[in-house]
Amino acid sequence: MNETSTTPSSADATALAHLQGVLDDLLGPDGCPWDKTQTPITLCDYIIEEAFELVDSIRSKDPAGVAEELGDVMFLLLFVATLSQKRGDFTLAQALEGAAAKMIRRHPHVFADLKIANREELLRNWERIKRAEKGSDQSLFATLPAALPPLLRAYRIHSKAARSGFTWPDDAAMHHSLLDERAEFEAAVASGDADAMAEEFGDYLFTLTEYGRRLGLKANACLDAANNKFLSRYARMEALAKQRGQDLNALSLDDKNALWEEVKKTGA
């Protein structure tokens, strides 16, 4: 093991044991009726919800929120591990050791003597190792979760395709394709064909996601930031209107736009 690596402190181990004890009590004879009816499958939606809350806290740069949501996610993961162990599927130790072994195997440039020239080569090697683990006849996209949010899934599709060499040869060709997709979408809009509009809009978003990826931009995160910026500015508009004794909903579009521009100038 690398000499600079860290290990959990005794406080971390004690806290994990405490959390496990709480969970054991919840699942015990005198425990919580709701908890005792749960299965790994019924916990899935809660894991997704808590993971989103954790991401929101991270992006909001809220350390206290991150700590709370991280604890919630870890509780649910421990819940799944405990239920799985009770069923004889696997233990938490097996899951953790499996993750450690996987990371060592997928990082030969760290744990072995493989030399990596750049980030692109690193990612291609990572993909080769993953496919070798699953078998040589495994589809490139077989490990792509179907339940990923669409923008995130589009990003992962492009990322995996690029690692296999199936992508536009350069950024200029990529940009030209993006313009083509935009033109096809506009043509569909002009035709008034709803099905064509939906298809071409999807193609345009899919291609735009790859354009962003090539620029180091993650579409899902960028859209989330844009959503939050809009909500923050609109809340400020509401506050200004209320402060001035105005009903925002009753204002004309021109007046609303004037408020919007005022809010933008304040940096809100």
C-alpha positions in Angstrom: 0.0 0.0 0.0 1.2 3.5 -0.8 2.9 5.0 2.3 0.8 8.2 2.0 -2.5 6.3 2.0 -4.9 7.0 4.8 -7.1 4.6 6.8 -10.3 5.2 8.8 -9.7 6.7 12.2 -10.8 4.9 15.4 -13.6 7.5 15.5 -14.7 6.5 12.0 -14.8 2.9 13.0 -16.6 3.6 16.2 -19.2 5.7 14.3 -19.7 3.0 11.7 -20.2 0.4 14.5 -22.7 2.7 16.2 -24.7 3.2 13.0 -24.6 -0.6 12.5 -25.9 -1.0 16.1 -28.8 1.4 15.4 -29.7 -0.4 12.3 -29.6 -3.8 14.1 -31.9 -2.4 16.7 -34.3 -1.1 14.0 -34.4 -4.6 12.4 -34.5 -6.4 15.8 -37.5 -8.0 17.5 -38.5 -4.8 19.2 -37.5 -2.7 16.2 -39.4 -0.5 13.7 -42.2 -2.3 11.8 -41.5 -0.2 8.7 -37.8 -0.9 8.6 -38.4 -4.6 9.1 -40.5 -4.8 6.0 -37.8 -3.3 3.8 -35.8 -5.1 1.1 -33.0 -4.0 -1.1 -35.5 -3.4 -3.9 -37.9 -1.2 -1.7 -34.9 0.9 -0.7 -33.9 1.7 -4.2 -36.0 4.9 -4.6 -34.8 6.2 -1.2 -31.2 5.7 -2.3 -31.8 7.6 -5.4 -33.6 10.4 -3.6 -30.9 10.7 -0.9 -28.2 10.6 -3.5 -29.8 13.6 -5.3 -30.0 15.5 -2.0 -26.3 14.8 -1.4 -25.4 16.1 -4.9 -27.5 19.2 -4.3 -25.7 19.9 -1.0 -22.3 19.4 -2.7 -23.1 21.7 -5.6 -24.6 24.2 -3.1 -21.2 24.2 -1.3 -23.0 23.4 2.0 -20.6 21.4 4.2 -23.2 20.8 6.9 -25.7 19.6 4.3 -23.1 17.4 2.7 -22.3 15.8 6.1 -26.0 15.2 6.8 -26.8 13.8 3.4 -23.7 11.7 3.2 -24.8 10.1 6.5 -28.2 9.4 5.1 -26.8 7.8 2.0 -24.3 5.7 4.0 -27.1 4.6 6.3 -29.1 3.3 3.3 -26.1 1.6 1.8 -25.4 -0.1 5.1 -29.1 -1.0 5.2 -28.8 -2.8 1.9 -25.5 -4.5 3.0 -27.1 -5.7 6.2 -30.2 -7.1 4.5 -28.0 -8.8 1.9 -25.9 -10.4 4.5 -29.0 -11.7 6.3 -30.1 -13.3 3.1 -26.6 -14.9 2.6 -25.9 -12.9 -0.6 -22.7 -11.2 0.6 -21.2 -9.3 3.5 -20.2 -5.6 3.7 -16.6 -6.7 4.0 -16.9 -8.6 0.7 -18.4 -5.6 -1.0 -15.7 -3.3 0.2 -12.8 -5.7 -0.5 -14.3 -6.2 -4.0 -14.3 -2.5 -4.6 -10.7 -2.1 -3.4 -9.6 -5.0 -5.7 -11.5 -3.5 -8.7 -9.9 -0.1 -8.2 -6.4 -1.6 -8.0 -7.1 -3.7 -11.1 -8.4 -0.7 -13.0 -5.5 1.6 -12.0 -2.4 -0.3 -13.3 -0.7 3.1 -13.8 -0.9 3.6 -10.0 -0.6 0.1 -8.6 1.5 -1.5 -11.4 4.1 -0.3 -13.8 1.9 0.7 -16.7 2.8 4.1 -18.2 0.0 6.4 -19.3 0.7 9.3 -21.7 -2.4 11.4 -21.2 -6.0 11.4 -19.9 -7.4 10.0 -23.1 -5.2 7.0 -23.0 -6.0 6.5 -19.3 -9.8 6.5 -20.1 -9.4 4.1 -23.0 -7.4 1.7 -20.9 -10.0 2.0 -18.1 -12.7 1.0 -20.7 -10.6 -2.0 -22.0 -10.1 -3.3 -18.4 -13.9 -3.0 -17.7 -14.8 -4.8 -20.9 -12.2 -7.6 -20.1 -13.8 -8.0 -16.7 -17.2 -8.5 -18.3 -16.0 -10.8 -21.1 -14.8 -10.0 -24.6 -18.2 -10.3 -26.1 -19.7 -7.7 -23.7 -21.3 -4.8 -25.5 -19.6 -1.4 -25.0 -22.8 0.0 -23.4 -23.8 -3.1 -21.4 -22.8 -1.5 -18.1 -24.6 1.7 -18.8 -27.5 2.0 -16.3 -30.8 2.4 -18.1 -32.2 4.5 -15.2 -29.7 7.3 -15.5 -31.2 10.8 -16.1 -31.3 11.3 -19.9 -28.7 14.1 -20.1 -26.3 12.2 -17.8 -26.9 9.1 -19.9 -26.3 10.9 -23.1 -23.0 12.2 -21.7 -21.9 8.7 -20.6 -22.9 7.3 -24.1 -20.7 9.8 -25.8 -17.9 9.3 -23.4 -17.9 5.6 -23.9 -18.2 5.9 -27.6 -15.3 8.3 -27.7 -13.1 5.9 -25.7 -13.7 3.3 -28.4 -12.8 5.7 -31.1 -16.3 6.2 -32.4 -16.7 9.9 -32.4 -16.1 13.0 -34.6 -12.5 13.2 -35.8 -12.0 16.8 -34.5 -13.9 19.6 -32.9 -14.5 21.3 -36.2 -16.3 18.3 -37.6 -18.2 18.1 -34.3 -19.3 21.7 -34.5 -20.4 21.3 -38.2 -22.6 18.3 -37.1 -24.1 20.4 -34.3 -25.1 23.1 -36.9 -26.6 20.4 -39.1 -28.7 19.0 -36.2 -29.9 22.5 -35.4 -30.9 23.1 -39.0 -32.7 19.8 -39.1 -34.6 20.7 -35.9 -35.6 24.1 -37.4 -36.8 22.4 -40.6 -38.9 20.1 -38.5 -40.4 23.0 -36.6 -41.2 24.7 -39.9 -42.9 21.6 -41.1 -45.2 21.5 -38.1 -44.7 17.8 -37.7 -44.8 17.1 -33.9 -43.1 13.7 -34.2 -40.3 15.1 -36.4 -39.8 18.0 -34.0 -39.5 15.7 -31.0 -37.0 13.5 -32.8 -34.9 16.3 -34.2 -34.9 18.1 -30.9 -33.7 14.9 -29.2 -30.9 14.6 -31.8 -29.9 18.2 -31.3 -29.7 17.8 -27.5 -27.8 14.5 -27.9 -25.2 16.2 -30.2 -25.1 19.4 -28.0 -24.2 17.1 -25.1 -21.2 15.8 -26.9 -20.1 19.2 -28.0 -20.1 20.3 -24.3 -18.3 17.1 -23.3 -15.5 17.9 -25.7 -15.2 21.3 -24.0 -15.0 19.7 -20.6 -18.7 20.6 -19.8 -21.1 18.1 -18.3 -24.6 18.8 -19.6 -26.4 17.5 -16.6 -24.4 19.7 -14.2 -24.6 22.7 -16.4 -28.4 22.5 -16.8 -28.7 22.0 -13.0 -26.7 25.2 -12.5 -28.9 27.1 -15.0 -32.0 25.8 -13.3 -30.8 27.0 -9.9 -29.7 30.4 -11.4 -33.2 31.0 -12.9 -34.9 30.0 -9.6 -32.7 32.3 -7.6 -33.3 35.2 -9.9 -37.0 34.6 -10.0 -37.2 34.5 -6.2 -35.4 37.8 -6.2 -37.9 39.2 -8.7 -40.7 38.1 -6.4 -39.1 39.7 -3.4 -38.5 43.0 -5.3 -42.1 43.1 -6.5 -43.4 42.4 -3.0 -41.1 45.1 -1.6 -42.6 47.6 -4.0 -46.2 46.6 -3.4 -46.6 44.9 -6.8 -48.2 41.7 -7.8 -45.6 40.0 -10.0 -48.1 37.8 -11.7 -50.2 40.9 -12.7 -47.3 42.8 -14.2 -46.9 43.0 -18.0 -44.2 41.1 -19.7 -42.3 44.3 -20.3 -42.4 45.1 -16.5 -41.4 41.5 -15.6 -38.4 41.7 -18.1 -37.4 45.0 -16.5 -37.4 43.4 -13.1 -35.4 40.5 -14.5 -32.8 42.8 -15.9 -32.6 44.6 -12.6 -32.0 41.4 -10.8 -29.3 40.3 -13.3 -27.4 43.5 -12.7 -27.3 42.8 -9.0 -25.5 39.5 -9.7 -28.4 37.5 -8.1 
